Each structure stands twice: as C-alpha cells, then as structure tokens.
C-alpha cells in the first residue's frame, strides 16, 4: 500500500467519523434531551472503560493478557473508582500507577 493510499484511507475514515458525530450534534441542537436519557449517557464513559479493562484482562490468546504492572494499575484504578466514583480520578491513578510500576518492575 502506498503512502498516498494510506493517507486517503485515513482521511476518508476521519471524515466519515466526523460526519456521523456532527449529524447527531446538529440534529439535537435545538432539542431538550429527556432526563432519563441524560442520566443514561453519564454511564457511557465507565462502561467503555470497563469493556476495555475486561478486554485487557481476558487477553486475545486464551490466557490473561496482563503483566504485573498492568494488574497493579487495574487494582489501583478499581480502588479509586469505588472510593471517589470519578472517571478522571480513576484514569489518573491507573495511569500513574502503571507508569510507576513499569519503571520500577
């Protein structure tokens, strides 16, 4: 695959992604979102984080896909999530733990 083909593919995918998001934003610009939907949308971030975490923990080759540093970061992030119930704090403590554990181990 040439550089121009790859660049064209990336540009097209980016344009399609941007278009799909823009259509939703423009379509809902003058409408009020119902309360039940707004409450549901708050759960999207934690749900995506949980899905990514389970994918990392399960691994792709049939066994656990984590190393010790990743497991420590997962435990620290899980503890922060239970304690603070804040997505940014959870991500922050998880990443800091991962970086420190990766440097030490």
Helices and strands as residue ranges (DSSP letters): H 3-27, H 35-41, H 44-58, H 68-84, H 87-104
